[in-house]
């Protein structure tokens, strides 16, 4: 059905008796139908058509109103969904910020508290107790997590979970740690051929778990550690690669300085032996001339001066090498600690 563009209610029936509609009346004329009866027939046909168009026009208005209502409803739902998505995004960003702040505070508390200070710990019954900071830190005789092989770490997980259950940990925290370990073993870094990626994953696990434990007794509580923070993991990988490059540079510089020291020492020793050689006269000692007697102490003095200069140069080369090594070691220690 074609869509109407003009309201049929506004139309008026034309005068079919006029000469304008003579061509329309002619086909209807017969011995039984005159000109006036043909005009009446045309008026009847027009009235029926107009009534049908009015019904179609009303249906068309109702359909348009229903479509407009549905369109407004869809737009309202779309706006509501956008608002909900925006709220969820802002909540996720705020949660990430709070997580980063708690992680930074936990790391700061872990590095800033001395061994004589006290840190809060939560017991199995939920009570808070205070223990020396030195007792809560990892033992120096135990191998750190980031130094373990992935296979050894995987073997230790069931024992670790079982020990938590034996000590009365909350079931929600045990499940969260189990999911955290499962997410680690399903990560791409776990099966990567890059040793640094595996070490980064275990280092990330060690730092996150330690900070998570430190954040539990805080007022804001701990975050959901089972969700891997890819940005923090990437920063950990970059830090490990940077630390390894510094260590390699320190070792390479030490080897180069040792080789340079050997070369300088060999060159100065050779230079000394060449210029300190004093040719002895072939004549007998009682036939030596005065020039020969004067030349011997002069040559010996020149040799002594060369020996003294070479010693000073070797000393300063050694001092500079030691200072450069100390600077490289300090840079390496800063990268490892911070």
C-alpha positions as CSV (number, residue, x, y, z in Angstrom):
1,X,0.0,0.0,0.0
2,X,1.4,3.4,-1.0
3,X,2.0,5.9,1.7
4,X,-0.3,8.9,1.7
5,X,1.4,12.3,1.7
6,X,-1.8,14.5,2.0
7,X,-4.4,14.3,4.7
8,X,-7.7,13.1,3.0
9,X,-9.8,14.8,5.7
10,X,-8.8,18.1,4.2
11,X,-10.0,17.2,0.7
12,X,-13.5,18.3,-0.6
13,X,-15.7,16.5,-3.1
14,X,-15.4,18.1,-6.5
15,X,-18.5,19.2,-8.5
16,X,-18.8,16.3,-11.0
17,X,-21.7,18.0,-12.8
18,X,-19.4,20.7,-14.1
19,X,-18.1,20.7,-17.7
20,X,-14.6,19.9,-16.3
21,X,-15.7,16.3,-15.5
22,X,-17.6,15.7,-18.8
23,X,-14.9,13.2,-19.9
24,X,-15.4,11.3,-16.6
25,X,-19.2,11.2,-17.0
26,X,-19.3,10.1,-20.6
27,X,-18.3,6.4,-20.1
28,X,-21.1,6.1,-17.5
29,X,-23.9,7.4,-19.9
30,X,-26.5,5.0,-21.2
31,X,-30.1,5.0,-22.2
32,X,-30.9,4.3,-18.6
33,X,-28.3,6.7,-17.1
34,X,-28.3,10.4,-17.8
35,X,-25.7,13.1,-17.2
36,X,-26.9,13.9,-13.6
37,X,-27.0,10.2,-12.6
38,X,-23.4,9.8,-13.9
39,X,-22.3,12.7,-11.7
40,X,-24.0,11.1,-8.7
41,X,-22.1,7.9,-9.4
42,X,-18.8,9.7,-9.6
43,X,-19.6,11.5,-6.2
44,X,-20.4,8.1,-4.6
45,X,-17.1,6.6,-5.9
46,X,-15.1,9.6,-4.6
47,X,-16.7,9.5,-1.2
48,X,-15.9,5.8,-0.8
49,X,-12.3,6.3,-1.9
50,X,-11.9,9.3,0.5
51,X,-13.3,7.2,3.4
52,X,-10.8,4.4,2.7
53,X,-8.0,7.0,2.5
54,X,-9.1,8.5,5.8
55,X,-8.8,5.0,7.5
56,X,-5.4,4.5,5.9
57,X,-4.3,8.0,7.0
58,X,-5.3,7.2,10.6
59,X,-3.5,3.9,10.6
60,X,-0.5,5.7,9.1
61,X,-0.6,8.3,11.9
62,X,-0.9,5.5,14.6
63,X,2.0,3.6,13.0
64,X,4.2,6.7,12.9
65,X,3.4,7.5,16.5
66,X,4.3,3.9,17.6
67,X,7.5,4.0,15.6
68,X,8.5,7.3,17.2
69,X,7.8,6.0,20.6
70,X,9.9,2.9,20.0
71,X,12.7,5.1,18.6
72,X,12.6,7.2,21.7
73,X,12.7,4.1,23.9
74,X,15.7,2.7,22.0
75,X,17.5,6.0,22.3
76,X,16.8,6.2,26.0
77,X,18.1,2.6,26.4
78,X,21.2,3.4,24.4
79,X,21.8,6.5,26.6
80,X,21.3,4.5,29.7
81,X,23.7,1.8,28.5
82,X,26.3,4.4,27.6
83,X,25.9,6.0,31.1
84,X,26.2,2.6,32.8
85,X,29.3,1.8,30.7
86,X,30.8,5.2,31.6
87,X,30.1,4.6,35.3
88,X,31.7,1.1,35.1
89,X,34.8,2.5,33.3
90,X,35.2,5.2,35.9
91,X,34.8,2.7,38.7
92,X,37.4,0.4,37.0
93,X,39.8,3.4,36.7
94,X,39.2,4.4,40.3
95,X,39.7,0.8,41.4
96,X,43.0,0.6,39.5
97,X,44.1,3.8,41.1
98,X,43.3,2.5,44.5
99,X,45.0,-0.7,43.7
100,X,48.2,1.1,42.6
101,X,48.1,3.3,45.7
102,X,47.7,0.3,48.0
103,X,50.5,-1.4,46.2
104,X,52.7,1.6,46.4
105,X,51.9,2.1,50.1
106,X,52.5,-1.6,50.8
107,X,55.8,-1.5,49.0
108,X,56.8,1.7,50.8
109,X,55.8,0.2,54.1
110,X,57.9,-2.9,53.4
111,X,61.0,-1.0,52.4
112,X,60.7,1.8,54.9
113,X,60.1,-0.2,58.1
114,X,63.3,-1.2,59.9
115,X,63.9,-4.5,61.7
116,X,63.1,-3.0,65.1
117,X,59.7,-1.6,64.1
118,X,56.4,-3.3,64.4
119,X,53.9,-4.2,61.7
120,X,50.3,-5.3,62.0
121,X,49.4,-8.9,61.2
122,X,46.0,-10.7,61.2
123,X,45.8,-13.9,63.1
124,X,43.7,-17.0,62.2
125,X,40.9,-15.9,64.5
126,X,40.7,-12.4,62.9
127,X,42.5,-10.5,65.7
128,X,45.2,-8.1,64.9
129,X,48.6,-8.5,66.5
130,X,51.9,-6.7,66.1
131,X,55.1,-8.4,65.2
132,X,58.7,-7.2,64.6
133,X,59.3,-6.1,61.0
134,X,62.3,-8.3,60.8
135,X,60.2,-11.4,61.5
136,X,57.8,-10.6,58.7
137,X,60.5,-10.2,56.0
138,X,61.7,-13.1,53.9
139,X,64.6,-15.0,55.3
140,X,68.0,-14.5,53.6
141,X,68.7,-18.2,53.6
142,X,65.6,-19.1,51.6
143,X,65.6,-18.9,47.8
144,X,63.5,-16.1,46.6
145,X,60.5,-16.8,44.4
146,X,61.9,-15.0,41.3
147,X,65.0,-17.2,41.4
148,X,63.0,-20.4,41.2
149,X,62.4,-22.3,38.0
150,X,58.7,-22.4,36.9
151,X,58.6,-26.1,37.5
152,X,59.9,-25.8,41.1
153,X,57.4,-23.0,41.7
154,X,54.5,-25.1,40.4
155,X,55.5,-28.0,42.7
156,X,55.4,-25.7,45.7
157,X,51.9,-24.3,45.1
158,X,49.9,-27.3,46.4
159,X,51.9,-27.4,49.6
160,X,51.5,-23.6,50.0
161,X,47.7,-23.8,49.6
162,X,47.5,-26.8,52.0
163,X,49.6,-24.9,54.6
164,X,47.1,-22.0,54.4
165,X,44.2,-24.3,55.0
166,X,45.9,-25.9,58.0
167,X,46.5,-22.5,59.5
168,X,42.9,-21.5,59.3
169,X,43.0,-18.9,56.5
170,X,39.7,-17.5,55.2
171,X,38.4,-19.6,52.4
172,X,37.8,-16.5,50.1
173,X,41.5,-15.5,50.4
174,X,42.7,-19.1,49.7
175,X,40.5,-19.3,46.6
176,X,41.8,-15.9,45.5
177,X,45.4,-17.0,45.8
178,X,44.7,-20.3,44.0
179,X,43.1,-18.3,41.1
180,X,46.1,-16.0,41.2
181,X,48.5,-18.9,40.8
182,X,46.4,-20.5,38.1
183,X,46.3,-17.2,36.1
184,X,50.1,-17.1,36.4
185,X,50.5,-20.6,35.0
186,X,48.1,-19.8,32.1
187,X,49.9,-16.6,31.2
188,X,52.0,-16.4,28.0
189,X,55.1,-15.6,30.0
190,X,54.9,-18.9,31.8
191,X,55.7,-21.0,28.7
192,X,57.8,-18.4,27.0
193,X,61.3,-19.2,25.7
194,X,62.5,-15.9,27.0
195,X,64.1,-16.4,30.5
196,X,63.5,-12.8,31.4
197,X,59.8,-13.1,30.8
198,X,59.6,-16.1,33.2
199,X,61.7,-14.3,35.8
200,X,59.4,-11.2,35.4
201,X,56.3,-13.3,36.0
202,X,57.8,-14.8,39.2
203,X,59.1,-11.5,40.3
204,X,55.7,-9.9,39.7
205,X,54.1,-12.8,41.7
206,X,56.5,-12.2,44.6
207,X,56.1,-8.5,44.8
208,X,52.3,-8.6,44.3
209,X,51.7,-11.3,46.9
210,X,54.0,-9.6,49.4
211,X,52.3,-6.2,48.9
212,X,48.9,-7.9,49.0
213,X,49.7,-9.4,52.4
214,X,50.9,-6.0,53.7
215,X,47.6,-4.4,52.5
216,X,45.3,-6.9,54.2
217,X,45.3,-5.3,57.7
218,X,45.0,-1.7,56.2
219,X,41.7,0.1,56.5
220,X,41.1,0.0,52.7
221,X,41.9,-3.7,52.6
222,X,43.5,-5.8,49.9
223,X,42.6,-5.9,46.2
224,X,41.6,-8.9,44.0
225,X,45.1,-10.3,43.4
226,X,43.7,-13.0,41.0
227,X,43.5,-10.4,38.2
228,X,46.8,-10.0,36.5
229,X,47.9,-6.4,36.1
230,X,49.4,-6.5,32.6
231,X,50.8,-2.9,32.9
232,X,52.7,-3.7,36.2
233,X,53.9,-7.0,34.7
234,X,55.3,-5.2,31.6
235,X,57.1,-2.7,33.9
236,X,58.6,-5.6,35.9
237,X,59.8,-7.2,32.6
238,X,61.4,-3.9,31.5
239,X,63.0,-3.4,34.9
240,X,64.6,-6.9,34.8
241,X,65.9,-6.4,31.3
242,X,67.4,-3.1,32.2
243,X,69.0,-4.5,35.3
244,X,70.5,-7.4,33.3
245,X,71.9,-4.9,30.8
246,X,73.5,-2.9,33.5
247,X,75.0,-6.1,35.0
248,X,76.4,-7.1,31.6
249,X,77.8,-3.6,31.1
250,X,79.5,-3.7,34.5
251,X,81.1,-7.1,33.7
252,X,82.2,-6.0,30.2
253,X,83.6,-2.7,31.5
254,X,85.6,-4.6,34.2
255,X,87.1,-6.9,31.5
256,X,87.9,-4.0,29.2
257,X,89.6,-2.1,32.0
258,X,91.6,-5.1,33.0
259,X,92.8,-5.6,29.4
260,X,93.6,-1.8,29.1
261,X,95.5,-2.0,32.4
262,X,97.6,-5.0,31.2
263,X,98.3,-3.2,27.9
264,X,99.4,0.0,29.6
265,X,101.6,-1.8,32.0
266,X,103.2,-3.9,29.2
267,X,103.8,-0.7,27.1
268,X,105.3,1.2,30.0
269,X,107.5,-1.7,31.0
270,X,108.7,-2.2,27.4
271,X,109.3,1.6,27.1
272,X,111.3,1.5,30.4
273,X,113.5,-1.4,29.4
274,X,114.3,0.1,25.9
275,X,115.3,3.5,27.2
276,X,117.0,2.4,30.4
277,X,119.5,0.3,28.5
278,X,123.0,1.8,29.0
279,X,125.6,0.5,26.5
280,X,128.9,-0.3,28.3
281,X,132.1,0.9,26.6
282,X,134.3,-1.7,25.1
283,X,137.5,-0.2,26.5
284,X,138.9,-1.1,29.9
285,X,137.7,0.8,33.0
286,X,141.0,2.8,33.4
287,X,140.7,4.0,29.8
288,X,137.1,5.4,30.2
289,X,136.8,9.1,29.1
290,X,135.3,11.8,31.2
291,X,132.3,12.0,28.8
292,X,131.6,8.3,29.3
293,X,131.8,8.6,33.1
294,X,129.4,11.6,33.0
295,X,126.9,9.8,30.6
296,X,126.4,6.8,32.8
297,X,124.7,8.7,35.7
298,X,122.7,10.8,33.3
299,X,121.3,7.7,31.6
300,X,120.6,6.2,35.0
301,X,118.8,9.3,36.1
302,X,116.7,9.4,32.9
303,X,115.8,5.7,33.5
304,X,114.7,6.4,37.0
305,X,112.6,9.4,35.8
306,X,110.9,7.1,33.3
307,X,110.3,4.5,35.9
308,X,108.7,7.0,38.3
309,X,106.5,8.5,35.5
310,X,105.3,5.0,34.5
311,X,104.5,4.2,38.1
312,X,102.5,7.4,38.5
313,X,100.6,6.7,35.2
314,X,99.8,3.1,36.2
315,X,98.6,4.3,39.7
316,X,96.2,6.9,38.2
317,X,94.9,4.3,35.7
318,X,94.2,2.0,38.5
319,X,92.5,4.7,40.6
320,X,90.3,5.7,37.7
321,X,89.3,2.1,37.0
322,X,88.4,1.5,40.6
323,X,86.3,4.7,40.7
324,X,84.4,3.7,37.5
325,X,83.8,0.2,38.8
326,X,82.4,1.6,42.1
327,X,80.0,3.9,40.1
328,X,78.8,1.0,38.0
329,X,78.3,-1.2,41.1
330,X,76.3,1.6,42.8
331,X,74.1,2.0,39.7
332,X,73.5,-1.8,39.6
333,X,72.6,-1.8,43.3
334,X,70.2,1.1,42.9
335,X,68.4,-0.7,40.0
336,X,68.1,-3.9,42.0
337,X,66.8,-2.3,45.2
338,X,64.5,0.2,43.7
